Amino acid sequence: MGTGCVEIKSGYGLSTEDELKMLRVIRRIRSTAPLAVRATFLGAHAVARAYVGRQAEYVDLVCNEMLPAVVREKLADFVDVFCDEGFFTVDETARILEKGHELGLRAKIHANELAVSGGVQVGVAYNALSVDHLERMGAEEIEALRGTKTMPTLLPGAAFFLGMSYSPAREMIRAGLGVALASDYNPGSSPSGNMRMVAALGSIRMRMTPAEAINAATLNSAYAMGLSDEYGSITPGKVANFFLTDPMPSVEFFIYAYQTPLIRRVFLRGEEQ
């Protein structure tokens, strides 16, 4: 469907063995796929069932066993935490991000999906490359992101599938923030990797112009993966990732007529797929 870069997160194992297994699979995908692949360790996606009622011990496991093992095998580019109501607190998140920083992993954050959690602020404090979800955002969160290098990444596919409120993209853009769009492709809350649909939701539900939505799904999302120097736009010197469409009356048609089959040829790294 034209996607040339993906970030893949672990976080569905919640044990050292299973998290490492997922990250090793991501490493194999990275070595064989024409896509550019970034790997994110999300062992703090939830508390493992064996640690229910003992959340502090699970945080210890993430910090003292999982993270060092991930770094020893060079399996991840980033460390991520689900900082939200019912998941990990700001203090627990800070501890995990601090450990990741000590080990050389840049932060990312899952935050503000369920409540105004403080996740945006702790992400900014640790220079997170992106803060993801952000369905619950107020003026304080938007202000915290102003002037930082942290990219707010919006996941409208999850809001669509779960019937949640959509991120306030228009307010963020009006405040001068860049925003990225991502699919959140996963079996539980957003079972679609169709980025054209994601961009359409950005325009139809989050009041982004089609040009803003395309920029958010390409250059800004490349930035949110640390890849914008080489990907995200058709620019001399960048990797030749692009697709060709049938003739269209306008760019807007590509976004709003999101079910009309238009993509005809996809090129990744200059090779037709």
C-alpha positions in Angstrom: 0.0 0.0 0.0 3.0 2.3 -0.3 4.4 2.2 3.2 8.2 2.3 3.2 9.1 2.6 6.9 7.7 0.9 9.9 8.2 1.0 13.6 7.5 -2.4 15.3 7.0 -2.5 19.0 7.3 -5.5 21.3 5.0 -5.6 24.4 2.8 -8.6 23.9 5.1 -11.1 25.7 5.7 -9.3 29.1 8.4 -11.8 30.1 12.1 -11.5 29.4 12.1 -14.5 27.1 9.0 -13.5 25.1 10.0 -9.9 24.7 13.4 -10.9 23.4 11.8 -13.4 21.1 9.6 -10.7 19.6 12.6 -8.3 19.2 14.6 -11.0 17.5 11.8 -11.5 15.0 11.8 -7.8 14.3 15.6 -8.0 13.7 15.0 -10.8 11.2 12.3 -8.7 9.4 14.7 -5.7 9.3 17.4 -7.9 7.6 15.1 -9.3 4.9 12.3 -6.8 4.2 12.7 -3.9 1.7 11.1 -1.6 4.4 13.1 0.5 6.7 12.4 -1.1 10.2 12.8 0.5 13.6 12.4 -1.7 16.7 10.9 -0.4 20.0 11.1 -2.3 23.3 7.7 -1.9 25.0 8.0 -4.4 27.9 6.1 -1.8 29.9 3.0 -2.2 27.8 1.1 -3.7 30.7 1.9 -5.6 33.9 2.4 -9.4 33.3 -0.3 -11.6 34.8 2.2 -13.2 37.2 2.9 -9.7 38.6 -0.7 -8.5 39.2 -0.7 -6.8 42.5 3.1 -6.5 42.4 3.5 -3.8 39.9 6.7 -2.4 41.5 8.3 -5.8 41.1 7.4 -5.9 37.4 9.0 -2.4 36.9 12.1 -3.9 38.6 12.1 -6.8 36.1 11.8 -4.4 33.2 14.7 -2.2 34.5 17.0 -4.8 35.9 16.6 -7.8 33.6 14.7 -7.0 30.4 16.4 -3.7 29.4 19.9 -4.9 29.9 19.2 -8.1 27.9 17.7 -6.1 25.1 20.7 -3.8 24.9 23.2 -6.7 25.1 21.7 -8.2 22.0 21.3 -4.7 20.3 17.7 -5.5 19.6 16.0 -2.1 20.0 16.3 1.5 18.9 13.9 2.9 21.5 12.3 2.2 24.8 8.6 2.8 25.3 6.2 2.9 28.3 2.4 2.9 28.4 2.0 5.8 30.9 -1.8 6.0 31.4 -4.6 5.4 33.8 -4.5 1.8 35.0 -1.1 1.1 33.5 2.2 2.8 34.5 2.5 5.9 36.7 4.6 8.9 35.9 7.2 7.9 38.5 7.3 4.3 37.1 7.6 5.6 33.6 10.4 8.0 34.6 12.3 5.2 36.2 12.1 3.0 33.1 13.0 5.8 30.7 16.0 6.8 32.9 17.3 3.2 32.8 16.8 3.2 29.1 18.7 6.4 28.8 21.6 5.0 30.8 21.7 2.1 28.4 21.6 4.3 25.3 18.0 3.9 24.2 16.0 7.0 23.3 12.5 7.3 24.8 9.1 7.0 23.3 5.8 7.2 25.2 2.3 5.7 24.9 0.3 8.3 26.7 -3.1 10.0 27.2 -5.2 7.4 25.5 -7.5 6.9 28.4 -6.9 9.9 30.6 -4.7 13.0 31.0 -1.9 11.0 32.6 1.2 13.2 32.8 2.7 11.0 30.1 3.3 13.9 27.7 5.2 15.8 30.3 7.4 12.9 31.4 8.1 12.1 27.7 9.2 15.7 27.1 11.3 15.6 30.2 13.2 12.6 28.8 13.5 14.0 25.3 11.2 11.4 23.9 11.3 11.2 20.1 7.6 10.8 20.0 4.5 10.7 22.3 1.9 8.4 20.8 -2.0 8.2 21.1 -2.9 11.5 22.7 -6.7 11.1 22.5 -6.9 13.0 25.8 -5.1 16.3 25.4 -5.5 19.7 27.1 -3.9 23.1 26.8 -1.2 22.1 29.3 -0.1 19.1 27.2 0.0 21.1 24.0 2.0 23.8 25.7 4.4 21.2 27.1 5.2 20.1 23.6 5.8 23.5 22.2 9.5 24.2 21.4 10.6 20.6 22.0 12.0 17.9 19.7 9.2 15.5 20.6 6.7 14.6 17.9 3.1 14.1 18.9 1.9 11.0 17.0 -1.8 10.5 16.5 -3.5 7.2 16.0 -6.9 7.8 14.6 -7.4 4.1 13.6 -7.5 3.2 17.3 -10.0 5.9 18.0 -12.1 4.7 15.1 -12.0 1.0 16.1 -12.6 1.6 19.8 -15.1 4.4 19.5 -13.0 6.9 21.4 -12.6 10.6 21.0 -10.1 11.7 18.3 -6.9 13.6 19.1 -7.3 17.4 18.9 -5.0 17.7 15.8 -6.4 21.1 14.7 -5.6 22.6 18.1 -2.1 21.2 18.0 -1.4 22.6 14.5 -2.9 25.9 15.5 -0.4 26.0 18.4 2.5 25.5 16.0 3.1 21.8 16.6 4.0 19.4 14.0 1.9 16.2 14.2 2.5 12.7 12.8 0.0 10.1 11.9 0.5 6.3 12.5 -1.7 3.2 12.1 -1.2 1.6 15.6 -1.6 -1.6 13.6 -2.3 -4.3 16.2 -4.9 -7.0 16.7 -6.6 -5.5 19.8 -7.3 -1.9 19.1 -6.5 -1.0 15.5 -6.4 -4.0 13.1 -5.5 -2.1 10.0 -2.2 -1.0 8.6 -3.7 1.0 5.8 -2.0 4.4 6.1 -4.3 5.9 3.4 -7.2 5.2 5.7 -5.3 6.8 8.6 -4.7 9.9 6.6 -8.4 10.0 5.6 -9.4 9.8 9.3 -7.0 12.7 10.0 -8.9 14.9 7.5 -12.4 13.6 8.0 -12.4 13.2 11.8 -9.6 15.4 13.0 -10.0 18.4 10.7 -6.6 18.3 9.1 -6.4 19.5 5.6 -5.4 16.7 3.1 -2.0 18.3 2.6 -1.5 18.3 6.4 -2.6 14.7 6.7 -0.2 13.6 3.9 2.7 15.5 5.5 1.8 13.9 8.9 1.8 10.4 7.4 5.0 10.8 5.5 7.7 13.3 6.6 6.5 13.8 10.2 6.1 10.1 10.8 9.6 9.5 9.4 10.8 12.0 12.0 9.0 10.1 14.7 11.0 7.1 13.8 14.3 9.0 13.5 14.4 8.4 9.8 13.5 11.8 8.3 17.1 12.5 7.1 16.6 9.6 4.6 12.9 9.0 4.2 9.6 10.8 4.3 9.8 13.0 1.2 10.8 12.8 -2.5 14.0 14.8 -2.1 17.4 14.5 -3.9 19.7 12.4 -1.7 16.9 10.5 0.1 16.0 6.9 -0.4 13.8 6.3 -3.5 10.6 5.2 -1.8 7.5 6.3 -3.7 4.3 5.1 -5.4 2.5 5.9 -8.6 -1.2 6.3 -8.8 -3.9 6.3 -11.5 -4.7 9.9 -12.7 -6.5 11.8 -10.0 -8.4 15.1 -10.2 -6.6 16.4 -7.1 -4.6 15.5 -4.0 -7.8 15.9 -2.0 -9.3 13.1 -4.0 -6.6 10.7 -2.8 -7.5 11.4 0.8 -11.3 11.7 0.7 -12.0 8.9 -1.8 -10.0 6.6 0.5 -11.6 3.4 -0.8 -11.1 4.1 -4.5 -8.2 1.9 -5.6 -5.6 4.4 -6.9 -2.1 3.0 -6.1 -0.7 1.1 -9.0 3.1 0.8 -8.6 5.1 0.8 -5.4 8.9 1.4 -5.3 11.0 0.9 -2.2 14.7 1.7 -2.3 14.3 2.3 -6.0 13.0 -1.2 -6.8 9.5 -1.9 -7.9 7.7 -4.3 -5.5 
